[in-house]
Amino acid sequence: MPITVDIDVMLAKRKMSVGELADRVGITPANLAVLKNGRAKAVRFATLAALCEVLECQPGDLLHWEAPYAEDSENPGGE
């Protein structure tokens, strides 16, 4: 998926554990792990806002888009 989640980076910067973040945000550690490990298909804006409030960051600090790698775009002629 081209959207990646960088919760690990912010946790390290804030010296906070996954369990502490889950408690403070109000979600289960299992659901936070799904989000953190990139397995989530969606995130509620309320959850994203709570993450940003607790981690004192902006949504763009947690989420970013990466262009998918396409072999055909490097070699359009197929040679």
C-alpha positions in Angstrom: 0.0 0.0 0.0 1.4 3.4 -0.9 0.4 5.0 2.5 2.7 4.1 5.3 2.4 4.8 9.0 5.3 6.1 11.0 4.1 5.7 14.6 7.4 4.0 15.5 9.3 7.1 14.7 7.1 9.3 16.8 7.1 6.8 19.7 10.9 6.8 19.7 11.0 10.6 19.6 8.6 10.8 22.5 10.2 7.9 24.4 6.8 6.3 24.7 5.8 2.6 24.6 3.1 1.2 22.4 1.1 0.2 25.5 1.3 3.7 27.0 0.2 5.2 23.7 -2.7 2.8 23.3 -3.9 3.7 26.9 -3.6 7.4 26.4 -5.3 7.3 23.0 -8.1 4.9 24.1 -7.6 2.0 21.7 -6.5 -1.5 22.3 -2.8 -2.4 21.9 -3.8 -4.9 19.3 -5.6 -2.3 17.2 -2.6 0.1 17.6 -0.3 -2.7 16.4 -2.5 -3.2 13.3 -2.1 0.4 12.5 1.6 0.6 13.4 2.5 -2.4 11.3 0.7 -1.2 8.2 -2.0 -3.8 8.2 -4.9 -1.3 8.7 -7.2 -0.5 5.8 -8.6 2.6 7.4 -8.2 4.9 10.4 -10.9 7.1 12.0 -10.2 10.8 12.0 -11.0 10.7 15.7 -8.3 8.1 16.3 -5.8 10.1 14.1 -6.6 13.2 16.1 -6.1 11.5 19.4 -2.8 10.1 18.2 -1.7 13.6 17.1 -2.8 15.1 20.4 -0.9 12.5 22.5 2.2 12.5 20.4 2.1 16.3 19.9 2.4 16.0 16.1 0.6 16.6 12.9 -1.1 13.9 10.8 1.7 14.3 8.2 4.2 13.2 10.9 2.4 9.9 11.1 1.3 9.2 7.6 3.0 9.5 4.3 2.5 8.5 0.7 5.1 6.6 -1.3 4.8 6.1 -5.0 4.5 2.4 -6.0 7.4 1.0 -7.8 6.7 0.1 -11.4 9.2 -1.7 -13.5 7.4 -0.8 -16.7 7.8 3.0 -16.1 11.6 2.7 -16.2 11.6 0.7 -19.4 8.6 1.7 -21.4 9.8 0.1 -24.6 10.1 -3.3 -22.9 13.8 -3.8 -24.0 
